[in-house]
Structures are given as structure tokens and as C-alpha cells.
Amino acid sequence: MSVFDLCLSLFDGSDRSLILSLIDYAAFYVALVPVFGVASAMILMGEQPSFVQWIGAVFVIASSYCANRLRSSSA
């Protein structure tokens, strides 16, 4: 039994949609983990991201923002 199944088994059928909704909400921010990793490397180790990394960070942040706005407008 996975941790996900264990967490879902703690709730009855009406609360499962709440848990799945929270997981769906958190999924938008998973893509931001590398951005925070690069930002942490800049602060802690003095790394300088390349131009391609800056463009990638902009795309990741913009797509997470747009996906979150799209989700909130359709809800």
C-alpha cells in the first residue's frame, strides 16, 4: 500500500475529492523546484545561471502562473 493510498483511506468518499483537489493544486508548483534550486545556488554558492537557464526559469514561472490562473477561472 502506497502512502497516497494510505492517506486516501483515512477519508470517506466525500473527503477524497478534497484531497485530490489539494494534490491537483500542488502539482502546479512541482515544476518550480528546479527554479528554486538554481536560485538557491545563486544565493548560497554564487553561481551565475546561463542565458538559457534564465529563459527556462521565465518559461517555468510563466507556465505555472498561467496554469494556476486557468485552473482558478474554470473552478
Buried (B, 14 or more C-beta within 10 A) or exposed (E): EEEEEEEBEEEEEEEBEEBEEEEEEEEBEEBBEEBEEBBEEEEEEEEEBEEEBEEBBEEBEEEBEEBEEEEEEEE
